[in-house]
Amino acid sequence: MSHLLEVKDLEVKFGLRFGDLTAIDGVSFTLDKRQRLGLVGESGAGKSVTGFAIINLISKPGYISKGKIEFEGRELNRLPEEEMRKIRGNRISMIFQDPMMTLNPVLTISTQMVETVLAHQNVSKTDAVDLALEKLKKVYIPSPEKRLSQYPHECSGGMRQRIVVAIALLTNPSLIIADEPTTALDVTIQAGIMDLLLELCETEDMGLILITHDLAVVSQVTQKIAVMYAGKIVEAGTTADVIKNPKHPYTQGLIKALPGSLQPGTRLNQIPGMMPTLTDIPPGCAFHPRCPISDRVCRMKVPPLISVDDFDRMAACHMVKKNNG
């Protein structure tokens, strides 16, 4: 059976005066229909760039230098822009980080939703308004008729985020890429948005890529996790396996930094240092300057992403390979 989405050996570079910088280096993963994948890591890991690469929205001087992105049997990175426009926002929708940046502040909600429908479907304006109302109801917007006539600033943060989700659903996409969809929201509204996305995946037969730094959110929503560091996937597997028994020292550090991971009164773990910039990625394993178990080989050789325990569990760490024999 073919996958809904297959990303293979994806490489994204940014061309600068002093040379090309590699932002995404050999990223590979698959997603099936109704499956939910979490891309996890700190800021600068390459999560959002991966999401933008899938829908071919890498801004210049960035470009996809290598790899394959296949969606519903079509290789997206080889399609002309005109063909990509028919897929982007139609078969693949993206929910961006900040709803106030996504929504146009000088246009009503109705105008923005109707324009989206008319751009991708051959329907009347009346039918487009009806569809907008239907989707607002699906994301549990109270008084949807009233909301259509309002401007974004007249809605709360949680309401705006639900409207952005409704816009993403207008074309009944096969895949939604959600880039930090709850960043600016309080905890209770975050939970509501995540529950909504989970429900929509199950009822609308959609795949979901959830891009986030929050492992707690990922553990509740996704079925698979890919942990990214400095443009590479360093660990991948089922959500349950990665959360309960992390293999890579970076994943272990992220989980130990979660408030609920330790006994009361115990200090939270802190990973020393910071994510390296694209101009300063260290040789060997990019994580080795921050790693508590790094060895000489870690400073010299890039670890490959290999199977550990079973076929579905992958980790890129010399020490994991060494400990597994």
Residue, then its C-alpha position, 0 to 999 in steps of 0.5 A: m500500500s502506498h503512503l499518503l506522504e513520503v519524504k525521502d532524503l530531503e535536503v534544504k539549503f540556503g544560498l548565501r554570498f559565502g556559500d550554501l548553508t544546509a538547513i535540512d539534511g537527509v530527512s526521511f519519513t512517511l505518513d499514511k491516511r488518518q495517521r498523526l506524526g509529531l515533528v519535535g525539537e527546539s527552535g532552530a531544529g528544522k521542523s518548520v522548514t521541513g513543513f514549508a518544504i513539503i508545500n514548496l513554500i521555501s523562500k529565496p535564497g532557500y531551495i530544495s537541493k536534494g530528495k523526494i517529496e511524494f504526496e498521493g502518488r505525485e512528486l511535489n518537488r518536481l511540479p511546476e508552481e501552477e500545479m503546486r497551487k492546486i495542491r497547496g491550500n487544497r489537498i494539503s492545508m497548513i495551520f501557521q503559528d500565529p492566527m493574527m499573522t495568518l488572518n488579514p486584519v482588514l478583511t472580515i472572516s467571511t471574505q477570507m473564508v469565501e476567497t479560499v473556497l472560490a480559489h479552489q472550487n468551482v462553486s457560487k459565492t452563496d455555496a461558498v458562504d454555506l460551506a464556511l458556515e459548515k466548517l465554523k460549526k465543525v470547529y465549534i464556533p458559537s454563533p457562526e453567522k455572527r462571526l462571519s461578519q466580524y474582523p479578526h480583532e473582534c475574536s479571542g485568541g482561541m476563537r481566531q485559532r479555531i477559525v484558522v483550523a476551519i479555513a484549513l478544512l474548507t477544501n477537505p484536505s488529505l493532509i494538515i500541517a499544523d505548525e505550533p498551532t497553540t503557541a499563543l494560547d492558554v493551557t485550556i484552549q490549547a487542549g481544546i485545539m488539540d482535541l479538535l485536531l485529533e477528532l478531525c483526523e478521525t472523522e475526516d480521514m485526514g493525516l496530520i503533521l504536528i510541528t511543536h517543541d512540546l512533547a506533552v502535546v505530542s504524546q496526547v495527539t500523535q501516533k509517531i514521533a520524529v525528533m529533530y536536531a540541527g536539521k536531522i532526525v535523531e530519533a523516530g518511532t511510535t509515540a509510546d516507545v519514544i516517550k516511555n523509552p527514549k534512546h537518543p540523549y537529546t530525546q532523553g533530555l527533552i523528556k526529563a525537562l517536562p514538569g511531570s517527568l520527575q518526583p515532586g521537589t526534584r529539580l527539572n533537567q536542563i540541557p546545557g548550551m544551545m542549538p547550534t546555528l547553521t553557520d556553526i554546526p559542529p563536526g561529527c554528531a551535532f549534539h555532542p557539545r551538549c551530550p552527557i555521554s559523548d565519546r571521541v567518535c561523536r566528535m569525529k563522525v556523523p552517526p547514521l539513523i539506524s534501527v534499534d530494538d525493532f524496525d520501527r525504532m530509529a536513532a542516530c547515536h554512536m553510543v546507542k549503537k555501542n550499547n546495543g552491541 
